Amino acid sequence: MVAAPVLEELREVCQPQAKLASRNGEHWAGRIYMRRVSLRTTRHLVRTPVTPDQLTWTMVVCGIASGAALLIPGLAGAVLAVVLMQLFLLFDCVDGEVARWKGQNSAAGIYVDRLGAYLADAALMIGIGFRAAQNGVGGWLSLGIVTALGVVLLKASTDLVDVARARRGLTVADDEATRPRSAGVANVRRLAAAFKIHRVTNGIEASLVLLAAAIADVFAGGVDVTRWVLIALAAITWLMVPAHLLSILSSSRLR
């Protein structure tokens, strides 16, 4: 059997500093802890026939399953959703690392990776809607679906910047280009970034917030805390949709 590569050598190839340092290119959980876990996982996977695309599809399954786990009532479903979302993040790191080491990057892999991000976050929001609709109380599932739609629009508005730039023959926008040209918009954006409220629209953060709500529901009885969390997620998401669009249009990303 081929010997596992040295971690330092693997890190140099699989975790380029330009990507890790990018504010938009790396999730905070990846920088804090998951890249340490993923590199050790990748170290063993590169010795196997597994392909990056197979790992990406595994990521997709974990993300969708995280939302489905919320159909399980009580604390167990919320815990399982968090575990699956963490696995989603792990495979999201590992697939790219294996691709870089094996030189097997592909357009299909990138496409499925982005599709998986849409599906995972949307599935979790819909799962929260199902959970909030416990005992057949109407409207909560619809609110979950509406929240999922908003999350998809947020992701799509970001990805469409790359589409627009590519069609104009431009390179990918750097972090500097994301800064609004308007001082007023820039100040609002800095204020929002300081409180990090926007992060709860991401499946990883939302699953952790939901777990806290599920723990509170255990003590309070019912799912009232989960319902309030869903209302908050819906409000934040749909406040962000026009705000994010304004931020894009007022920056240099489309110039």
CORMO-V562356 format. One record per run of one state. SS is the DSSP state (H for helix, E for strand, L for the rest). FROM is the first residue (numbers start at 0). TO is the last residue. If there is no record, write none. Layout:
BEGIN
ss=SS from=FROM to=TO
ss=SS from=FROM to=TO
END
This chain:
BEGIN
ss=L from=0 to=5
ss=H from=6 to=13
ss=L from=14 to=15
ss=H from=16 to=20
ss=L from=21 to=26
ss=H from=27 to=44
ss=L from=45 to=50
ss=H from=51 to=68
ss=L from=69 to=72
ss=H from=73 to=101
ss=L from=102 to=105
ss=H from=106 to=131
ss=L from=132 to=132
ss=H from=133 to=135
ss=L from=136 to=138
ss=H from=139 to=166
ss=L from=167 to=173
ss=H from=174 to=177
ss=L from=178 to=181
ss=H from=182 to=194
ss=L from=195 to=195
ss=H from=196 to=200
ss=L from=201 to=201
ss=H from=202 to=219
ss=L from=220 to=222
ss=H from=223 to=248
ss=L from=249 to=254
END
